[in-house]
Amino acid sequence: MIPANSPIVQLAARSGLFILAVGMALAVYRIVRGPQKADRIIALDLFSILVVAFLAIYAVLSAEESFLDVAIAYALVAFLGTAAFARYLERSASPGRRKHDPNFEGAPRD
Amino acid sequence: MIDLFTAALILLGCLFCLLAAVGMIRLPDTLTRMHAATKAGTLGAGLVLAGVACCFGEVDTVLRALLTLVFLFLTAPVAAHLIGRAAYRTGIQLSSQTWVDHLDDDMGAGRRPEDIHPQQSKPQHRGEGVPGDVDWTRSCHRSEDV
């Protein structure tokens, strides 16, 4: 018997889904509340990590291993999204900071 | 036996994920929040994926779960580095308990300790002076002296 069918694993997976849902709620609170843009991006990154774990556990519960492919694809898209948000944040840096930063591309633009 | 091990891995991973989310709420500023989310979150999701890999019998499914784990371990530090760099360069507000900002000295970005603590000219910690009354912010090399 593979472990996915044993009642202990089923119980752990179900309670794990509940715990992850609580964690997602806390991350969403930080996305809504976060005082700065960087806080929101970090909370979004954590949210996507939690979603990957959620999908992996759901693959066990539903005995449908194609949810693992969904988890891989979601992790890839989430990484690209985080990188894009970080680029956006860096481009929208305030001029006061940019002026002092010699490494910033396009620093002498203004 | 293996099912107990699998259940323990999944539950432990979920608890680490919850810890990361709690750190997201409780910690005072952006960089400490990033520290919680990246490290505890990656460890939690890694434990969950390892537990899931133990659950399935077929080789290809186990390999897919382990591939997700490796991918997560490769990309999470890169994403955290990108966000941290962008966040610092946009001039985020640091926690009021921050004493030393070495990167500021290295970058020469013109952000002095007075900018981090606008109200107080000297770093204070919980109402008392720094032990030994050492001015930590002056002990590091500033780049405009070069």
Contacts between the chains, C-beta under 8 A, distances in Angstrom:
chain1	res1	chain2	res2	distance
A	2	B	55	6.8
A	2	B	56	6.6
A	2	B	57	4.3
A	3	B	2	5.3
A	3	B	3	4.1
A	3	B	6	4.6
A	3	B	54	6.1
A	3	B	55	5.1
A	4	B	55	4.1
A	4	B	56	6.3
A	6	B	3	3.9
A	8	B	3	5.1
A	8	B	4	6.2
A	8	B	7	4.7
A	9	B	3	5.1
A	9	B	6	5.2
A	9	B	7	5.0
A	9	B	10	7.3
A	9	B	55	6.4
A	11	B	7	7.2
A	12	B	6	7.5
A	12	B	7	3.6
A	12	B	8	7.6
A	12	B	10	4.8
A	12	B	11	4.9
A	13	B	7	8.0
A	13	B	10	6.0
A	15	B	11	6.8
A	15	B	14	7.6
A	16	B	10	5.0
A	16	B	11	6.0
A	16	B	13	7.4
A	16	B	14	3.9
A	16	B	48	7.1
A	19	B	11	8.0
A	19	B	14	4.2
A	19	B	15	6.6
A	19	B	17	7.1
A	19	B	18	5.1
A	20	B	14	5.6
A	20	B	17	5.8
A	20	B	18	7.6
A	22	B	18	6.2
A	22	B	21	7.3
A	23	B	14	7.9
A	23	B	17	5.0
A	23	B	18	4.7
A	23	B	20	7.0
A	23	B	21	3.6
A	24	B	21	7.4
A	26	B	21	3.9
A	26	B	22	6.5
A	26	B	24	6.0
A	26	B	25	5.3
A	27	B	21	5.4
A	27	B	24	5.9
A	29	B	25	6.6
A	30	B	24	4.8
A	30	B	25	6.4
A	30	B	33	7.5
A	35	B	93	7.8
A	36	B	30	6.1
A	36	B	87	7.6
A	36	B	92	5.7
A	36	B	93	7.1
A	37	B	90	7.5
A	38	B	30	4.7
A	38	B	34	7.9
A	38	B	83	6.3
A	38	B	86	7.0
A	38	B	87	3.5
A	38	B	90	7.0
A	38	B	92	5.8
A	39	B	30	5.5
A	39	B	33	6.4
A	41	B	83	5.6
A	41	B	87	8.0
A	42	B	24	7.5
A	42	B	30	6.8
A	42	B	33	5.7
A	42	B	34	5.0
A	42	B	37	5.4
A	42	B	83	5.9
A	43	B	24	5.9
A	43	B	33	7.8
A	43	B	37	7.3
A	45	B	37	6.3
A	45	B	38	7.7
A	45	B	41	8.0
A	45	B	79	5.8
A	45	B	80	7.6
A	45	B	83	6.9
A	46	B	20	5.9
A	46	B	21	6.7
A	46	B	24	5.9
A	46	B	37	4.0
A	46	B	41	5.1
A	49	B	17	7.4
A	49	B	20	7.8
A	49	B	37	7.7
A	49	B	41	4.4
A	49	B	42	6.7
A	49	B	44	7.8
A	49	B	45	5.0
A	49	B	72	7.1
A	49	B	76	7.0
A	50	B	17	5.6
A	50	B	21	7.2
A	50	B	41	7.2
A	50	B	45	7.4
A	52	B	45	5.6
A	52	B	49	7.8
A	52	B	68	6.8
A	52	B	72	6.5
A	53	B	13	6.5
A	53	B	14	7.1
A	53	B	17	5.8
A	53	B	44	6.6
A	53	B	45	4.3
A	53	B	48	4.3
A	53	B	49	7.2
A	56	B	45	7.9
A	56	B	48	5.6
A	56	B	49	5.3
A	56	B	52	4.4
A	56	B	65	6.6
A	56	B	68	6.9
A	57	B	10	6.5
A	57	B	14	7.8
A	57	B	48	6.3
A	57	B	52	6.7
A	59	B	52	6.5
A	60	B	10	7.8
A	60	B	52	5.6
A	60	B	55	4.8
A	60	B	56	7.8
A	65	B	56	6.2
A	65	B	58	7.7
A	65	B	61	4.5
A	65	B	64	7.1
A	68	B	52	7.5
A	68	B	61	6.7
A	68	B	64	4.5
A	68	B	65	5.7
A	68	B	68	6.4
A	69	B	64	6.7
A	71	B	68	5.2
A	72	B	64	6.9
A	72	B	67	6.5
A	72	B	68	5.0
A	72	B	71	6.6
A	75	B	68	6.3
A	75	B	71	5.5
A	75	B	72	5.7
A	75	B	75	6.9
A	76	B	71	7.2
A	79	B	75	4.2
A	79	B	78	7.5
A	79	B	79	5.7
A	82	B	79	4.3
A	82	B	82	7.0
A	82	B	83	6.7
A	83	B	78	7.7
A	83	B	79	6.5
A	83	B	82	5.6
A	85	B	83	7.6
A	86	B	79	7.5
A	86	B	82	3.8
A	86	B	83	4.9
A	86	B	85	7.3
A	86	B	86	4.4
A	87	B	82	7.6
A	87	B	86	7.4
A	89	B	83	7.6
A	89	B	86	4.1
A	89	B	87	6.8
A	89	B	90	5.9
A	90	B	85	7.1
A	90	B	86	4.0
A	90	B	89	5.9
A	90	B	90	7.2
A	92	B	90	7.2
A	93	B	86	7.8
A	93	B	89	5.3
A	93	B	90	4.7
A	93	B	91	7.4
A	94	B	90	6.5
A	94	B	91	6.1
A	96	B	91	7.4
A	97	B	89	6.1
A	97	B	90	6.5
A	97	B	91	4.7
A	97	B	109	6.7
A	100	B	107	7.7
A	100	B	108	7.1
A	100	B	109	4.5
A	100	B	110	4.4
A	100	B	111	7.9
A	101	B	89	6.4
A	101	B	107	6.6
A	101	B	109	5.8
A	102	B	108	8.0
A	103	B	107	7.8
A	104	B	89	7.0
